[in-house]
Amino acid sequence: MEYIYTGMVIHKAGGKIDEATVTKVLEAAGAKPDAARVKALVAAFEGVDIEKVIKEASVMQVAAAPAEAKQDKKEAKPEAKKEEKKSEEQAAAGLGALFG
């Protein structure tokens, strides 16, 4: 993750995401850069419109949040009813053991 964060920090600061810059930032943060991972990071960011990706991810996250909340509410209700029913059955079984 530190490599992706490094790329994002460099982008936000207006720098060019290249091997030398990534290595410098990682070293400044106290990490020991792995040359292969640095090359892979630079290749992954090459040709990517980072601002566009960030905006799309933000829109997707906002759109998904209400749908997840609705789904959580729908799932919570049946479970609550099942738990209540089990509690009543357990209580009845416990009383039966006292008299039986």
C-alpha positions in Angstrom: 0.0 0.0 0.0 2.8 2.4 0.7 3.8 2.4 -2.9 0.3 3.4 -4.1 0.2 6.1 -1.4 3.6 7.3 -2.6 2.2 7.7 -6.1 -0.8 9.5 -4.9 1.3 11.9 -2.7 3.6 12.7 -5.6 0.6 13.3 -7.9 -1.1 15.6 -5.3 2.1 17.5 -4.9 2.3 18.1 -8.7 5.3 15.9 -9.3 6.0 13.4 -11.9 5.6 9.7 -10.9 8.9 8.2 -12.0 11.3 5.8 -10.4 13.6 8.4 -9.0 10.8 10.4 -7.3 9.1 7.3 -5.9 12.4 6.0 -4.5 13.1 9.4 -2.9 9.7 9.7 -1.3 9.9 6.1 0.1 13.3 6.7 1.5 12.2 10.0 3.0 9.4 8.1 4.8 11.9 5.6 6.2 11.0 2.7 3.9 13.5 0.6 2.0 12.3 0.8 -1.7 12.1 -2.4 -3.7 13.3 -1.6 -7.2 10.9 -4.1 -8.8 7.9 -2.7 -7.0 8.9 0.8 -7.8 9.0 -0.1 -11.5 5.7 -1.8 -11.3 4.1 1.2 -9.7 5.5 3.6 -12.3 4.2 1.3 -15.0 0.8 1.1 -13.4 0.4 4.9 -13.2 1.6 5.4 -16.7 -1.1 6.8 -19.0 -3.7 6.9 -16.2 -5.8 10.1 -15.6 -5.6 10.0 -11.8 -8.0 12.8 -11.2 -10.6 11.0 -13.4 -10.1 7.8 -11.5 -10.5 9.6 -8.1 -13.7 11.3 -9.2 -15.2 8.0 -10.5 -14.3 6.2 -7.3 -15.9 8.9 -5.2 -19.1 8.8 -7.3 -19.2 5.0 -7.1 -18.7 5.1 -3.3 -21.4 7.6 -2.7 -23.8 5.7 -5.0 -23.1 2.4 -3.3 -23.6 3.7 0.3 -27.4 4.2 0.2 -27.9 0.9 -1.5 -25.9 -0.9 1.2 -27.8 0.9 4.0 -31.1 -0.2 2.5 -29.9 -3.8 2.2 -28.6 -3.8 5.8 -32.1 -2.6 7.0 -33.9 -5.3 5.0 -31.6 -8.0 6.4 -31.8 -6.9 10.0 -35.6 -7.1 10.3 -36.0 -10.9 9.5 -33.1 -11.7 11.9 -34.6 -9.8 14.7 -37.9 -11.7 14.3 -36.1 -15.0 14.3 -34.2 -14.1 17.4 -37.4 -13.1 19.2 -39.1 -16.4 18.1 -36.1 -18.5 19.4 -36.1 -16.7 22.7 -39.8 -17.4 23.2 -39.3 -21.1 22.3 -36.3 -21.4 24.6 -38.3 -19.8 27.4 -41.2 -22.2 26.9 -38.8 -25.2 26.8 -37.2 -24.0 30.0 -40.5 -23.8 31.8 -41.5 -27.2 30.5 -38.3 -28.7 32.1 -39.4 -27.3 35.4 -42.8 -29.1 35.4 -42.0 -32.1 33.3 
